[in-house]
């Protein structure tokens, strides 16, 4: 029989249990931190999507206004004022 009788491994088991507990707590803290980072990144991504969508809509309105207010110049036939002279 080992020294300390049947309770000889109790100290070793207690140390192992403490190591497992500390390791579990560290892994849980790391998971919580990663989860918080993921949520922050998702919120930032959503803000960027909204900003891009807003800028795209503003750009479309600007293009529409430019097209509406620009005078399309009719092409001139040769010989008309500003056109190519007849040969």
C-alpha positions as CSV (number, residue, x, y, z in Angstrom):
1,X,0.0,0.0,0.0
2,X,1.3,3.5,-0.8
3,X,2.2,6.1,1.7
4,X,-0.8,7.8,3.2
5,X,-3.1,4.9,2.6
6,X,-6.1,5.1,0.3
7,X,-6.0,8.9,0.6
8,X,-2.5,9.3,-0.8
9,X,-3.6,10.5,-4.2
10,X,-6.1,13.0,-2.8
11,X,-3.5,15.9,-3.0
12,X,-2.7,15.0,-6.6
13,X,-6.4,14.9,-7.5
14,X,-7.0,18.2,-5.7
15,X,-4.2,19.8,-7.7
16,X,-5.5,18.4,-10.9
17,X,-9.0,19.6,-10.2
18,X,-7.7,23.1,-9.4
19,X,-5.7,23.1,-12.7
20,X,-8.9,22.1,-14.6
21,X,-10.9,24.8,-12.9
22,X,-8.4,27.5,-13.7
23,X,-8.2,26.3,-17.3
24,X,-11.9,26.2,-17.7
25,X,-12.3,29.7,-16.3
26,X,-9.6,31.0,-18.7
27,X,-11.3,29.4,-21.7
28,X,-14.6,30.8,-20.6
29,X,-13.1,34.3,-20.3
30,X,-11.6,34.0,-23.8
31,X,-14.9,32.8,-25.3
32,X,-16.7,35.8,-23.7
33,X,-14.1,38.2,-25.0
34,X,-14.3,36.7,-28.5
35,X,-18.1,37.0,-28.3
36,X,-17.9,40.6,-27.3
37,X,-15.5,41.3,-30.2
38,X,-17.8,39.5,-32.6
39,X,-20.8,41.6,-31.5
40,X,-18.8,44.8,-31.8
41,X,-17.6,43.9,-35.3
42,X,-21.2,43.0,-36.4
43,X,-22.4,46.3,-35.1
44,X,-19.6,48.1,-37.0
45,X,-20.4,46.1,-40.2
46,X,-24.1,47.0,-39.9
47,X,-23.2,50.7,-39.5
48,X,-21.0,50.5,-42.6
49,X,-23.7,48.8,-44.6
50,X,-26.2,51.5,-43.7
51,X,-23.6,54.2,-44.5
52,X,-22.9,52.6,-47.9
53,X,-26.6,52.2,-48.6
54,X,-27.2,55.9,-47.7
55,X,-24.3,57.1,-49.8
56,X,-25.5,54.9,-52.7
57,X,-29.0,56.4,-52.5
58,X,-27.5,60.0,-52.3
59,X,-25.3,59.2,-55.3
60,X,-28.3,57.9,-57.3
61,X,-30.3,61.1,-56.5
62,X,-27.3,63.2,-57.5
63,X,-27.0,61.3,-60.8
64,X,-30.7,61.7,-61.4
65,X,-30.6,65.4,-60.8
66,X,-27.6,65.8,-63.1
67,X,-29.4,63.8,-65.8
68,X,-32.6,65.8,-65.3
69,X,-30.9,69.2,-65.5
70,X,-28.5,68.5,-68.3
71,X,-29.6,69.5,-71.7
72,X,-29.0,66.7,-74.2
73,X,-27.6,68.4,-77.3
74,X,-29.1,67.2,-80.5
75,X,-26.6,66.0,-83.0
76,X,-26.4,68.4,-85.9
77,X,-26.6,67.3,-89.4
78,X,-23.8,68.2,-91.8
79,X,-24.1,71.7,-93.1
80,X,-26.2,72.9,-90.2
81,X,-24.7,75.6,-87.9
82,X,-21.9,73.9,-86.0
83,X,-22.0,70.8,-88.1
84,X,-19.5,69.6,-90.7
85,X,-19.6,71.6,-93.9
86,X,-20.8,69.8,-97.0
87,X,-18.0,68.5,-99.2
